[in-house]
Amino acid sequence: KKSAEVCNGHQWVLMMLQRPLAGNTANFPALSCYDVALLRSQPRNGVYWIQPSMSNEPFQTYCDMDGRWTLIMKIDGRKSTFAYDKAIWGTKATYNKADVHIYETKFKETKLQSYWTLPFRELRLSMTVGATKHVVLPYTSSSLYDLIADNTYRPTTLGRSAWKSLIGGSSLQRNCNKEGFNVRGGMAGHA
């Protein structure tokens, strides 16, 4: 911290100068929501400014501080915006980025710059059918875009019971046991 003396009209007063916390402004973004949480004694869920190392500019995203997660995208499975064969998976373009409070709004979809700029070691996938449930997928990549856009099959090993836990009372077809990214790798489509 730095200090300065300022005259208040009657006397000189010592003022402590403090930088804003990373993530509060575009001029002082954090690298990710994880970094936002590290710099705060009581981090709160909400919208913060981040600039991952692969990003040329800061942008706002929603941070879930319960696990220090950075929102990459939000999909409404009842809509076709992010269907398997849609070109949106292979682009570095945002979708609905203006609504940064989108995480708190049901049924709104988004794709943020974090899709192609945020490296990760884990992904949290959440589904809301009644209650919201999550699974954490251990997987390392330079970005979700780099993992999906080239349409190469990349297996994962969560298993049937983990996927079924997202929706209570659900079932999976017994003959559909291939899991991962781009399970139709080499065919048209991406997800």
Secondary structure by P-SEA (a helix, b strand, c coil): cbbbbbbcccbbbbbbbbccccccccccccccaaaaaaacccccbbbbbbbcccccbbbbbbbccccccccccccccccccccccccccccccccccccccccccccccccccccccccccbbbbbbbccbbbbbbbbcccccccccccccbbbbbcccaaaaaacccccccccccccccccccccccccc
